[in-house]
Every structure is written in structure tokens, then in C-alpha cells.
Amino acid sequence: MTETTPTPVEGSTLIGVSPKRPDITPAQMIAGIPIIASLLRAFGVYDLSREEQDALSDATTWAMALLGADAAIRFGRNLTGRAGARPVTWERVIGWALAALIVIVVVVLLFRLAAAA
């Protein structure tokens, strides 16, 4: 049996080689719009009426939920175990949970800090 070398396809990566990380999903791009708009408003880049502020707040809440769902889906896919993937351990699961918690705390503190200004 002879060993064959995968050949590159124009405009793509080699067969069996994962693309570089991090990759951005459409869900992340869509969720980023109201989050960026909220941060810009919080730092005084523009003003909104009370109704517009409420709508932006609701959109930001849904954006956070969308990011959480996207992260949960990615995490579940990574649990399935790809060839060459590191094994899933409780230490890694707890590490990801702590990282997510830190991100949430930082975002909440940024919004509270900006709202107090």
C-alpha cells in the first residue's frame, strides 16, 4: 500500500488540516452589532430616546443569549472528539466555564461603569 500526500485545492487549506483559530461564526458577527452599539451609546458617542434605549437593551440581551448558544454548540461539537484533539477533562471544562464567567463579569462591569457616567 502506498502512502499518498494530500494535494491542496485552490483557495482552501490542505486536506485534513484545520483552519487557523479563532474563526468567527455568523452568529458572533450578528451578536456583535447590538453589543458594539450599546458600548458606543454607553460611552456617549450618540444619544437615544428612552424607547430606543429599551430596544437596544433588549437586542443586547438577545445577542448575549445568541453568543451563549453559539458557544454551547461549539463546546458540544468539540466534545465529540476529532482525530488529534486533546481529550476532554474536567479541568478543561471548568477552565472554559471560568473563562466564560470572567467575560460575562467584565461585560456587565463595563455596562455598569458606562451607565454610571
N, C-alpha and C positions, 0 to 999 in steps of 0.2 A: 504494500500500500504506500503510495507516495503522498508526501505532505504538500499541500498547496498553500500559497500565500494569498490572502485576500487582496483583491485589487480595488483601488479607490474608484468610486463613482463620482463623476464630475459634480462639484457643488455639495458634496456630502463628506462625512467622515469615513474612515476605514470601517469595513465590516467588523463587528464585534468590539469596536472601540466606542466608549460612551462619549457623548459631547461634554465639553467643559461645563462645570458647575460654577455658579448657580445659573439656572435657566429661569426665565421669567414666564409665568403662565398668563394666559388671557385674564383669568380671574384676578391675579395680582395687579395687572395693569388697570383693570376696571375699578378695583377696590381702591387703588391709589388716587383716583380723581377726587372723590369727596374728602379723603384724608388730607390731601395737599390743599384743597380749597379751605378746609377747616383751619389748618395751620396758618394759611395766609390771612384769613379773617381774624384769627386769634392774635396775630402779631400786628394787626392794624393796617394791612395792605389795602383793604377795602371794607366798606360798611354794608350791612344788610338790615332789612326790616326784621321785626320780631318773627313774622311768619316765615321769612326766608331762612332765618337762623334756626328755627324749629325744623324746617325741611332739611337743611344741611346737617343738623344733628341726627335726624333720623337716617339720612343717607350714610353718614359716618358709622352709625351703629350697624347698619346692614353691611357696610364694607368690612367692618371688623369680623362680622359673622362669616362673610364670604372668605376672608383670609383664613379664618379658623377652620372652615370646612375644607378649603384647599390644602391646608397643612395636614389635616387629618387624613385626607385621601392619599397624599404623598407618603405619609408615615405608614399607612396601611399597605401601600404598594411596596415600600421598602422592606416590610416585614416578610413578604413572600419569598425573599431570598434569591438574589440573582447570582450568577456564577461570579465568583471572585468578591462578592460582597462580604463585608465584615459581619460576623454573627450578631444577632440582636441579644443584648444582655440587659438586665435590669438597670445597670449603671448608665447605659446609653439612653434607655427610656426615661429615667429620672433626669438625666442631663438635658434631654430635649424639653421635658416639662419645665424644668427650671429656667431654661433659656426663653421659652415662651412666656413664662410668668414675668421675667425681667423685662421683656419687650412690652408687655401689657402695662406694667407698673410705670415704665418710662413714658409711654404714650399718655397715660392718664395724668401723670405729673406735669407733662408739657401742657396739656389742655387746661389743667387747673391753674398753672402758673400764668398762662396766657389769659385766662378768664379773669384772674385777679388783677391784671394790669389795666 
